[in-house]
Amino acid sequence: MWDQRYSGADYVFGVEPNRFLTSCGHLLEPGQTALAVADGEGRNSVWLASQGLSVTAFDASNAGLSKARQLAAEKRVAVDHRLSQIEDWEWRAECFDVVVAIFIQFAAPELRSVIFEGMKRTLKPGGLILMEGYRPEQIAYATGGPRQREQLYTRGLLEEAFADFEILQLAEHDSELHEGQGHSGMSALIDLVARKPPAPDA
């Protein structure tokens, strides 16, 4: 499905980074390691690399990765782009300073729990999760995202999933998105910034 969706010349979600992600720029430092989960056509991983981070990004679509590599070349940044289904990704322990998950709501609840636990495991102590997704109210807006209510995020869901992290920001808001043809119009959003606890002897 994603290869077909990404097969056109245009970037489905545009080439500009997600607005929530850029608003977190003050939390990032050059030289940090970052993982961009299900990164699609590369707009967010390329932006992270442009901020001086060492970025690994994966996606299940060869077509998406091809466009992501093209975008990275145009922006003259290096990203380690890898092809992987999300259920096959190896969440190696304590590898990254930052994990970015922007609109990855294609997973049913059981797989979503596995993904969240993997994201937490692959973070270094003190590392950050930066996540934006749609709330159930998005179904009425119909301006992007899945139609399956169980795949959307609520405040309670994220509070429970990241109860073992320090939640620095958890904001629900309705805002206009202009991210290519894929995300366009008023949208019901929720943003999460969460920090993994430091190592016990830190």
Biotite code that builds the C-alpha atoms (Angstrom):
import biotite.structure as struc

atoms = struc.array([
    struc.Atom([0.000, 0.000, 0.000], chain_id="A", res_id=1, res_name="MET", atom_name="CA", element="C"),
    struc.Atom([2.714, 2.494, 0.995], chain_id="A", res_id=2, res_name="TRP", atom_name="CA", element="C"),
    struc.Atom([4.813, 1.791, -2.102], chain_id="A", res_id=3, res_name="ASP", atom_name="CA", element="C"),
    struc.Atom([1.789, 2.622, -4.210], chain_id="A", res_id=4, res_name="GLN", atom_name="CA", element="C"),
    struc.Atom([1.037, 5.742, -2.191], chain_id="A", res_id=5, res_name="ARG", atom_name="CA", element="C"),
    struc.Atom([4.608, 7.015, -2.439], chain_id="A", res_id=6, res_name="TYR", atom_name="CA", element="C"),
    struc.Atom([5.062, 6.117, -6.118], chain_id="A", res_id=7, res_name="SER", atom_name="CA", element="C"),
    struc.Atom([4.155, 9.549, -7.509], chain_id="A", res_id=8, res_name="GLY", atom_name="CA", element="C"),
    struc.Atom([6.586, 12.391, -8.104], chain_id="A", res_id=9, res_name="ALA", atom_name="CA", element="C"),
    struc.Atom([5.079, 14.584, -5.379], chain_id="A", res_id=10, res_name="ASP", atom_name="CA", element="C"),
    struc.Atom([5.848, 14.097, -1.709], chain_id="A", res_id=11, res_name="TYR", atom_name="CA", element="C"),
    struc.Atom([2.581, 12.916, -0.133], chain_id="A", res_id=12, res_name="VAL", atom_name="CA", element="C"),
    struc.Atom([3.225, 14.729, 3.152], chain_id="A", res_id=13, res_name="PHE", atom_name="CA", element="C"),
    struc.Atom([5.390, 17.461, 1.684], chain_id="A", res_id=14, res_name="GLY", atom_name="CA", element="C"),
    struc.Atom([9.100, 18.059, 2.145], chain_id="A", res_id=15, res_name="VAL", atom_name="CA", element="C"),
    struc.Atom([8.910, 20.408, 5.115], chain_id="A", res_id=16, res_name="GLU", atom_name="CA", element="C"),
    struc.Atom([9.354, 18.906, 8.597], chain_id="A", res_id=17, res_name="PRO", atom_name="CA", element="C"),
    struc.Atom([6.453, 18.415, 10.951], chain_id="A", res_id=18, res_name="ASN", atom_name="CA", element="C"),
    struc.Atom([5.667, 21.616, 12.855], chain_id="A", res_id=19, res_name="ARG", atom_name="CA", element="C"),
    struc.Atom([5.559, 19.936, 16.265], chain_id="A", res_id=20, res_name="PHE", atom_name="CA", element="C"),
    struc.Atom([8.978, 18.414, 15.614], chain_id="A", res_id=21, res_name="LEU", atom_name="CA", element="C"),
    struc.Atom([10.530, 21.748, 14.720], chain_id="A", res_id=22, res_name="THR", atom_name="CA", element="C"),
    struc.Atom([8.979, 23.287, 17.845], chain_id="A", res_id=23, res_name="SER", atom_name="CA", element="C"),
    struc.Atom([11.107, 20.823, 19.825], chain_id="A", res_id=24, res_name="CYS", atom_name="CA", element="C"),
    struc.Atom([14.321, 22.038, 18.228], chain_id="A", res_id=25, res_name="GLY", atom_name="CA", element="C"),
    struc.Atom([15.478, 23.644, 21.462], chain_id="A", res_id=26, res_name="HIS", atom_name="CA", element="C"),
    struc.Atom([15.570, 20.173, 23.047], chain_id="A", res_id=27, res_name="LEU", atom_name="CA", element="C"),
    struc.Atom([18.006, 18.827, 20.450], chain_id="A", res_id=28, res_name="LEU", atom_name="CA", element="C"),
    struc.Atom([21.789, 19.124, 20.332], chain_id="A", res_id=29, res_name="GLU", atom_name="CA", element="C"),
    struc.Atom([24.220, 18.591, 17.463], chain_id="A", res_id=30, res_name="PRO", atom_name="CA", element="C"),
    struc.Atom([25.944, 15.244, 17.751], chain_id="A", res_id=31, res_name="GLY", atom_name="CA", element="C"),
    struc.Atom([22.987, 13.472, 19.349], chain_id="A", res_id=32, res_name="GLN", atom_name="CA", element="C"),
    struc.Atom([21.763, 10.223, 17.857], chain_id="A", res_id=33, res_name="THR", atom_name="CA", element="C"),
    struc.Atom([18.172, 10.064, 16.646], chain_id="A", res_id=34, res_name="ALA", atom_name="CA", element="C"),
    struc.Atom([15.833, 7.378, 15.326], chain_id="A", res_id=35, res_name="LEU", atom_name="CA", element="C"),
    struc.Atom([12.966, 8.386, 13.034], chain_id="A", res_id=36, res_name="ALA", atom_name="CA", element="C"),
    struc.Atom([10.290, 5.672, 13.161], chain_id="A", res_id=37, res_name="VAL", atom_name="CA", element="C"),
    struc.Atom([8.318, 4.850, 9.997], chain_id="A", res_id=38, res_name="ALA", atom_name="CA", element="C"),
    struc.Atom([9.815, 7.948, 8.397], chain_id="A", res_id=39, res_name="ASP", atom_name="CA", element="C"),
    struc.Atom([8.110, 7.691, 4.994], chain_id="A", res_id=40, res_name="GLY", atom_name="CA", element="C"),
    struc.Atom([9.550, 10.061, 2.415], chain_id="A", res_id=41, res_name="GLU", atom_name="CA", element="C"),
    struc.Atom([12.109, 11.519, 4.795], chain_id="A", res_id=42, res_name="GLY", atom_name="CA", element="C"),
    struc.Atom([10.957, 15.029, 5.636], chain_id="A", res_id=43, res_name="ARG", atom_name="CA", element="C"),
    struc.Atom([11.525, 14.609, 9.380], chain_id="A", res_id=44, res_name="ASN", atom_name="CA", element="C"),
    struc.Atom([14.752, 12.605, 9.343], chain_id="A", res_id=45, res_name="SER", atom_name="CA", element="C"),
    struc.Atom([16.280, 15.050, 6.861], chain_id="A", res_id=46, res_name="VAL", atom_name="CA", element="C"),
    struc.Atom([15.384, 17.979, 9.114], chain_id="A", res_id=47, res_name="TRP", atom_name="CA", element="C"),
    struc.Atom([16.898, 16.216, 12.132], chain_id="A", res_id=48, res_name="LEU", atom_name="CA", element="C"),
    struc.Atom([20.111, 15.673, 10.183], chain_id="A", res_id=49, res_name="ALA", atom_name="CA", element="C"),
    struc.Atom([20.123, 19.342, 9.180], chain_id="A", res_id=50, res_name="SER", atom_name="CA", element="C"),
    struc.Atom([20.197, 20.182, 12.903], chain_id="A", res_id=51, res_name="GLN", atom_name="CA", element="C"),
    struc.Atom([23.463, 18.277, 13.278], chain_id="A", res_id=52, res_name="GLY", atom_name="CA", element="C"),
    struc.Atom([22.081, 15.010, 14.650], chain_id="A", res_id=53, res_name="LEU", atom_name="CA", element="C"),
    struc.Atom([23.282, 11.565, 13.581], chain_id="A", res_id=54, res_name="SER", atom_name="CA", element="C"),
    struc.Atom([20.053, 10.088, 12.222], chain_id="A", res_id=55, res_name="VAL", atom_name="CA", element="C"),
    struc.Atom([18.854, 6.575, 11.524], chain_id="A", res_id=56, res_name="THR", atom_name="CA", element="C"),
    struc.Atom([15.459, 6.303, 9.831], chain_id="A", res_id=57, res_name="ALA", atom_name="CA", element="C"),
    struc.Atom([13.470, 3.296, 8.731], chain_id="A", res_id=58, res_name="PHE", atom_name="CA", element="C"),
    struc.Atom([10.341, 2.666, 6.718], chain_id="A", res_id=59, res_name="ASP", atom_name="CA", element="C"),
    struc.Atom([8.584, -0.288, 5.124], chain_id="A", res_id=60, res_name="ALA", atom_name="CA", element="C"),
    struc.Atom([8.343, 1.345, 1.688], chain_id="A", res_id=61, res_name="SER", atom_name="CA", element="C"),
    struc.Atom([11.105, 1.168, -0.894], chain_id="A", res_id=62, res_name="ASN", atom_name="CA", element="C"),
    struc.Atom([9.417, 3.991, -2.809], chain_id="A", res_id=63, res_name="ALA", atom_name="CA", element="C"),
    struc.Atom([9.352, 6.155, 0.302], chain_id="A", res_id=64, res_name="GLY", atom_name="CA", element="C"),
    struc.Atom([12.999, 5.449, 1.064], chain_id="A", res_id=65, res_name="LEU", atom_name="CA", element="C"),
    struc.Atom([14.025, 6.300, -2.484], chain_id="A", res_id=66, res_name="SER", atom_name="CA", element="C"),
    struc.Atom([12.403, 9.719, -2.154], chain_id="A", res_id=67, res_name="LYS", atom_name="CA", element="C"),
    struc.Atom([13.864, 10.165, 1.333], chain_id="A", res_id=68, res_name="ALA", atom_name="CA", element="C"),
    struc.Atom([17.360, 9.541, -0.012], chain_id="A", res_id=69, res_name="ARG", atom_name="CA", element="C"),
    struc.Atom([16.708, 11.995, -2.831], chain_id="A", res_id=70, res_name="GLN", atom_name="CA", element="C"),
    struc.Atom([15.559, 14.633, -0.346], chain_id="A", res_id=71, res_name="LEU", atom_name="CA", element="C"),
    struc.Atom([18.618, 14.076, 1.834], chain_id="A", res_id=72, res_name="ALA", atom_name="CA", element="C"),
    struc.Atom([20.863, 14.483, -1.189], chain_id="A", res_id=73, res_name="ALA", atom_name="CA", element="C"),
    struc.Atom([19.110, 17.705, -2.186], chain_id="A", res_id=74, res_name="GLU", atom_name="CA", element="C"),
    struc.Atom([19.502, 19.075, 1.348], chain_id="A", res_id=75, res_name="LYS", atom_name="CA", element="C"),
    struc.Atom([23.106, 17.816, 1.499], chain_id="A", res_id=76, res_name="ARG", atom_name="CA", element="C"),
    struc.Atom([22.705, 15.873, 4.712], chain_id="A", res_id=77, res_name="VAL", atom_name="CA", element="C"),
    struc.Atom([23.459, 12.270, 5.631], chain_id="A", res_id=78, res_name="ALA", atom_name="CA", element="C"),
    struc.Atom([20.769, 9.937, 6.974], chain_id="A", res_id=79, res_name="VAL", atom_name="CA", element="C"),
    struc.Atom([21.145, 6.189, 7.523], chain_id="A", res_id=80, res_name="ASP", atom_name="CA", element="C"),
    struc.Atom([17.953, 5.100, 5.737], chain_id="A", res_id=81, res_name="HIS", atom_name="CA", element="C"),
    struc.Atom([16.926, 1.489, 6.250], chain_id="A", res_id=82, res_name="ARG", atom_name="CA", element="C"),
    struc.Atom([14.151, -0.684, 4.842], chain_id="A", res_id=83, res_name="LEU", atom_name="CA", element="C"),
    struc.Atom([12.161, -2.509, 7.524], chain_id="A", res_id=84, res_name="SER", atom_name="CA", element="C"),
    struc.Atom([8.653, -3.427, 8.488], chain_id="A", res_id=85, res_name="GLN", atom_name="CA", element="C"),
    struc.Atom([8.025, -1.932, 11.900], chain_id="A", res_id=86, res_name="ILE", atom_name="CA", element="C"),
    struc.Atom([7.281, -5.343, 13.401], chain_id="A", res_id=87, res_name="GLU", atom_name="CA", element="C"),
    struc.Atom([10.701, -6.534, 12.202], chain_id="A", res_id=88, res_name="ASP", atom_name="CA", element="C"),
    struc.Atom([12.731, -3.577, 13.447], chain_id="A", res_id=89, res_name="TRP", atom_name="CA", element="C"),
    struc.Atom([15.377, -4.493, 16.030], chain_id="A", res_id=90, res_name="GLU", atom_name="CA", element="C"),
    struc.Atom([14.912, -2.104, 18.951], chain_id="A", res_id=91, res_name="TRP", atom_name="CA", element="C"),
    struc.Atom([18.469, -2.373, 20.252], chain_id="A", res_id=92, res_name="ARG", atom_name="CA", element="C"),
    struc.Atom([18.787, -1.300, 23.855], chain_id="A", res_id=93, res_name="ALA", atom_name="CA", element="C"),
    struc.Atom([19.954, 2.222, 24.737], chain_id="A", res_id=94, res_name="GLU", atom_name="CA", element="C"),
    struc.Atom([21.122, 3.290, 21.271], chain_id="A", res_id=95, res_name="CYS", atom_name="CA", element="C"),
    struc.Atom([19.530, 6.697, 20.706], chain_id="A", res_id=96, res_name="PHE", atom_name="CA", element="C"),
    struc.Atom([19.269, 10.069, 22.416], chain_id="A", res_id=97, res_name="ASP", atom_name="CA", element="C"),
    struc.Atom([16.014, 10.886, 20.632], chain_id="A", res_id=98, res_name="VAL", atom_name="CA", element="C"),
    struc.Atom([13.219, 8.783, 19.119], chain_id="A", res_id=99, res_name="VAL", atom_name="CA", element="C"),
    struc.Atom([10.830, 10.608, 16.786], chain_id="A", res_id=100, res_name="VAL", atom_name="CA", element="C"),
    struc.Atom([7.424, 9.116, 15.961], chain_id="A", res_id=101, res_name="ALA", atom_name="CA", element="C"),
    struc.Atom([5.255, 11.401, 13.833], chain_id="A", res_id=102, res_name="ILE", atom_name="CA", element="C"),
    struc.Atom([1.875, 10.008, 12.729], chain_id="A", res_id=103, res_name="PHE", atom_name="CA", element="C"),
    struc.Atom([2.742, 6.312, 13.003], chain_id="A", res_id=104, res_name="ILE", atom_name="CA", element="C"),
    struc.Atom([-0.873, 5.312, 13.678], chain_id="A", res_id=105, res_name="GLN", atom_name="CA", element="C"),
    struc.Atom([-1.157, 2.437, 11.237], chain_id="A", res_id=106, res_name="PHE", atom_name="CA", element="C"),
    struc.Atom([-0.751, -0.115, 14.048], chain_id="A", res_id=107, res_name="ALA", atom_name="CA", element="C"),
    struc.Atom([-3.541, -1.926, 15.861], chain_id="A", res_id=108, res_name="ALA", atom_name="CA", element="C"),
    struc.Atom([-3.380, -1.735, 19.694], chain_id="A", res_id=109, res_name="PRO", atom_name="CA", element="C"),
    struc.Atom([-1.405, -4.966, 20.176], chain_id="A", res_id=110, res_name="GLU", atom_name="CA", element="C"),
    struc.Atom([1.327, -3.967, 17.737], chain_id="A", res_id=111, res_name="LEU", atom_name="CA", element="C"),
    struc.Atom([1.252, -0.393, 19.026], chain_id="A", res_id=112, res_name="ARG", atom_name="CA", element="C"),
    struc.Atom([2.143, -1.628, 22.505], chain_id="A", res_id=113, res_name="SER", atom_name="CA", element="C"),
    struc.Atom([5.120, -3.512, 21.074], chain_id="A", res_id=114, res_name="VAL", atom_name="CA", element="C"),
    struc.Atom([6.242, -0.403, 19.180], chain_id="A", res_id=115, res_name="ILE", atom_name="CA", element="C"),
    struc.Atom([5.974, 1.829, 22.234], chain_id="A", res_id=116, res_name="PHE", atom_name="CA", element="C"),
    struc.Atom([7.954, -0.611, 24.369], chain_id="A", res_id=117, res_name="GLU", atom_name="CA", element="C"),
    struc.Atom([10.590, -0.850, 21.649], chain_id="A", res_id=118, res_name="GLY", atom_name="CA", element="C"),
    struc.Atom([10.863, 2.919, 21.416], chain_id="A", res_id=119, res_name="MET", atom_name="CA", element="C"),
    struc.Atom([11.367, 3.136, 25.157], chain_id="A", res_id=120, res_name="LYS", atom_name="CA", element="C"),
    struc.Atom([13.946, 0.345, 25.184], chain_id="A", res_id=121, res_name="ARG", atom_name="CA", element="C"),
    struc.Atom([16.058, 1.805, 22.372], chain_id="A", res_id=122, res_name="THR", atom_name="CA", element="C"),
    struc.Atom([16.413, 5.172, 24.126], chain_id="A", res_id=123, res_name="LEU", atom_name="CA", element="C"),
    struc.Atom([19.449, 5.923, 26.214], chain_id="A", res_id=124, res_name="LYS", atom_name="CA", element="C"),
    struc.Atom([18.778, 6.924, 29.839], chain_id="A", res_id=125, res_name="PRO", atom_name="CA", element="C"),
    struc.Atom([17.701, 10.556, 29.826], chain_id="A", res_id=126, res_name="GLY", atom_name="CA", element="C"),
    struc.Atom([16.692, 10.344, 26.157], chain_id="A", res_id=127, res_name="GLY", atom_name="CA", element="C"),
    struc.Atom([13.579, 11.879, 24.648], chain_id="A", res_id=128, res_name="LEU", atom_name="CA", element="C"),
    struc.Atom([10.544, 10.587, 22.789], chain_id="A", res_id=129, res_name="ILE", atom_name="CA", element="C"),
    struc.Atom([8.965, 13.178, 20.480], chain_id="A", res_id=130, res_name="LEU", atom_name="CA", element="C"),
    struc.Atom([5.572, 12.031, 19.217], chain_id="A", res_id=131, res_name="MET", atom_name="CA", element="C"),
    struc.Atom([2.635, 13.590, 17.446], chain_id="A", res_id=132, res_name="GLU", atom_name="CA", element="C"),
    struc.Atom([-0.555, 11.812, 16.484], chain_id="A", res_id=133, res_name="GLY", atom_name="CA", element="C"),
    struc.Atom([-4.251, 12.158, 15.906], chain_id="A", res_id=134, res_name="TYR", atom_name="CA", element="C"),
    struc.Atom([-6.972, 12.004, 18.548], chain_id="A", res_id=135, res_name="ARG", atom_name="CA", element="C"),
    struc.Atom([-10.319, 10.205, 17.937], chain_id="A", res_id=136, res_name="PRO", atom_name="CA", element="C"),
    struc.Atom([-11.925, 13.534, 17.043], chain_id="A", res_id=137, res_name="GLU", atom_name="CA", element="C"),
    struc.Atom([-9.855, 13.419, 13.842], chain_id="A", res_id=138, res_name="GLN", atom_name="CA", element="C"),
    struc.Atom([-12.335, 10.990, 12.299], chain_id="A", res_id=139, res_name="ILE", atom_name="CA", element="C"),
    struc.Atom([-14.889, 13.791, 12.009], chain_id="A", res_id=140, res_name="ALA", atom_name="CA", element="C"),
    struc.Atom([-12.353, 16.140, 10.417], chain_id="A", res_id=141, res_name="TYR", atom_name="CA", element="C"),
    struc.Atom([-11.308, 13.516, 7.837], chain_id="A", res_id=142, res_name="ALA", atom_name="CA", element="C"),
    struc.Atom([-8.194, 15.514, 6.918], chain_id="A", res_id=143, res_name="THR", atom_name="CA", element="C"),
    struc.Atom([-5.696, 12.659, 7.286], chain_id="A", res_id=144, res_name="GLY", atom_name="CA", element="C"),
    struc.Atom([-4.871, 9.660, 9.409], chain_id="A", res_id=145, res_name="GLY", atom_name="CA", element="C"),
    struc.Atom([-6.580, 6.313, 9.932], chain_id="A", res_id=146, res_name="PRO", atom_name="CA", element="C"),
    struc.Atom([-10.316, 5.788, 10.125], chain_id="A", res_id=147, res_name="ARG", atom_name="CA", element="C"),
    struc.Atom([-9.964, 3.145, 12.851], chain_id="A", res_id=148, res_name="GLN", atom_name="CA", element="C"),
    struc.Atom([-10.764, 4.769, 16.182], chain_id="A", res_id=149, res_name="ARG", atom_name="CA", element="C"),
    struc.Atom([-8.703, 2.211, 18.121], chain_id="A", res_id=150, res_name="GLU", atom_name="CA", element="C"),
    struc.Atom([-5.548, 3.370, 16.322], chain_id="A", res_id=151, res_name="GLN", atom_name="CA", element="C"),
    struc.Atom([-5.878, 6.978, 17.515], chain_id="A", res_id=152, res_name="LEU", atom_name="CA", element="C"),
    struc.Atom([-4.335, 8.415, 20.665], chain_id="A", res_id=153, res_name="TYR", atom_name="CA", element="C"),
    struc.Atom([-5.992, 9.775, 23.777], chain_id="A", res_id=154, res_name="THR", atom_name="CA", element="C"),
    struc.Atom([-4.391, 11.531, 26.707], chain_id="A", res_id=155, res_name="ARG", atom_name="CA", element="C"),
    struc.Atom([-5.148, 8.572, 28.955], chain_id="A", res_id=156, res_name="GLY", atom_name="CA", element="C"),
    struc.Atom([-3.618, 6.096, 26.504], chain_id="A", res_id=157, res_name="LEU", atom_name="CA", element="C"),
    struc.Atom([-0.335, 8.001, 26.300], chain_id="A", res_id=158, res_name="LEU", atom_name="CA", element="C"),
    struc.Atom([-0.220, 8.693, 30.046], chain_id="A", res_id=159, res_name="GLU", atom_name="CA", element="C"),
    struc.Atom([-0.542, 4.974, 30.683], chain_id="A", res_id=160, res_name="GLU", atom_name="CA", element="C"),
    struc.Atom([1.889, 3.907, 27.963], chain_id="A", res_id=161, res_name="ALA", atom_name="CA", element="C"),
    struc.Atom([4.598, 6.295, 29.196], chain_id="A", res_id=162, res_name="PHE", atom_name="CA", element="C"),
    struc.Atom([3.835, 6.221, 32.911], chain_id="A", res_id=163, res_name="ALA", atom_name="CA", element="C"),
    struc.Atom([7.428, 5.097, 33.557], chain_id="A", res_id=164, res_name="ASP", atom_name="CA", element="C"),
    struc.Atom([8.809, 8.202, 31.787], chain_id="A", res_id=165, res_name="PHE", atom_name="CA", element="C"),
    struc.Atom([8.834, 11.849, 32.816], chain_id="A", res_id=166, res_name="GLU", atom_name="CA", element="C"),
    struc.Atom([6.160, 13.500, 30.687], chain_id="A", res_id=167, res_name="ILE", atom_name="CA", element="C"),
    struc.Atom([7.445, 16.974, 29.828], chain_id="A", res_id=168, res_name="LEU", atom_name="CA", element="C"),
    struc.Atom([4.610, 17.880, 27.475], chain_id="A", res_id=169, res_name="GLN", atom_name="CA", element="C"),
    struc.Atom([1.272, 16.293, 26.667], chain_id="A", res_id=170, res_name="LEU", atom_name="CA", element="C"),
    struc.Atom([-0.893, 18.708, 24.722], chain_id="A", res_id=171, res_name="ALA", atom_name="CA", element="C"),
    struc.Atom([-4.222, 18.196, 22.959], chain_id="A", res_id=172, res_name="GLU", atom_name="CA", element="C"),
    struc.Atom([-5.146, 20.778, 20.347], chain_id="A", res_id=173, res_name="HIS", atom_name="CA", element="C"),
    struc.Atom([-7.058, 21.330, 17.135], chain_id="A", res_id=174, res_name="ASP", atom_name="CA", element="C"),
    struc.Atom([-4.797, 22.950, 14.556], chain_id="A", res_id=175, res_name="SER", atom_name="CA", element="C"),
    struc.Atom([-4.507, 23.443, 10.808], chain_id="A", res_id=176, res_name="GLU", atom_name="CA", element="C"),
    struc.Atom([-2.026, 21.135, 9.104], chain_id="A", res_id=177, res_name="LEU", atom_name="CA", element="C"),
    struc.Atom([-0.535, 21.824, 5.699], chain_id="A", res_id=178, res_name="HIS", atom_name="CA", element="C"),
    struc.Atom([1.683, 18.792, 5.108], chain_id="A", res_id=179, res_name="GLU", atom_name="CA", element="C"),
    struc.Atom([1.245, 17.950, 1.453], chain_id="A", res_id=180, res_name="GLY", atom_name="CA", element="C"),
    struc.Atom([-1.946, 16.313, 0.281], chain_id="A", res_id=181, res_name="GLN", atom_name="CA", element="C"),
    struc.Atom([-1.749, 13.686, 3.019], chain_id="A", res_id=182, res_name="GLY", atom_name="CA", element="C"),
    struc.Atom([-2.350, 15.982, 6.009], chain_id="A", res_id=183, res_name="HIS", atom_name="CA", element="C"),
    struc.Atom([-4.318, 19.041, 4.996], chain_id="A", res_id=184, res_name="SER", atom_name="CA", element="C"),
    struc.Atom([-6.832, 21.025, 7.031], chain_id="A", res_id=185, res_name="GLY", atom_name="CA", element="C"),
    struc.Atom([-8.084, 21.298, 10.586], chain_id="A", res_id=186, res_name="MET", atom_name="CA", element="C"),
    struc.Atom([-6.848, 18.349, 12.619], chain_id="A", res_id=187, res_name="SER", atom_name="CA", element="C"),
    struc.Atom([-7.336, 16.903, 16.108], chain_id="A", res_id=188, res_name="ALA", atom_name="CA", element="C"),
    struc.Atom([-3.789, 16.441, 17.400], chain_id="A", res_id=189, res_name="LEU", atom_name="CA", element="C"),
    struc.Atom([-1.956, 15.320, 20.499], chain_id="A", res_id=190, res_name="ILE", atom_name="CA", element="C"),
    struc.Atom([1.742, 15.999, 21.188], chain_id="A", res_id=191, res_name="ASP", atom_name="CA", element="C"),
    struc.Atom([3.996, 14.123, 23.577], chain_id="A", res_id=192, res_name="LEU", atom_name="CA", element="C"),
    struc.Atom([7.486, 14.891, 24.845], chain_id="A", res_id=193, res_name="VAL", atom_name="CA", element="C"),
    struc.Atom([8.660, 12.295, 27.339], chain_id="A", res_id=194, res_name="ALA", atom_name="CA", element="C"),
    struc.Atom([12.057, 11.691, 28.950], chain_id="A", res_id=195, res_name="ARG", atom_name="CA", element="C"),
    struc.Atom([13.450, 8.306, 29.898], chain_id="A", res_id=196, res_name="LYS", atom_name="CA", element="C"),
    struc.Atom([14.605, 8.243, 33.519], chain_id="A", res_id=197, res_name="PRO", atom_name="CA", element="C"),
    struc.Atom([18.356, 8.646, 33.985], chain_id="A", res_id=198, res_name="PRO", atom_name="CA", element="C"),
    struc.Atom([20.476, 5.661, 34.925], chain_id="A", res_id=199, res_name="ALA", atom_name="CA", element="C"),
    struc.Atom([20.276, 4.872, 38.658], chain_id="A", res_id=200, res_name="PRO", atom_name="CA", element="C"),
    struc.Atom([23.877, 5.908, 39.300], chain_id="A", res_id=201, res_name="ASP", atom_name="CA", element="C"),
    struc.Atom([23.619, 9.117, 37.243], chain_id="A", res_id=202, res_name="ALA", atom_name="CA", element="C"),
])
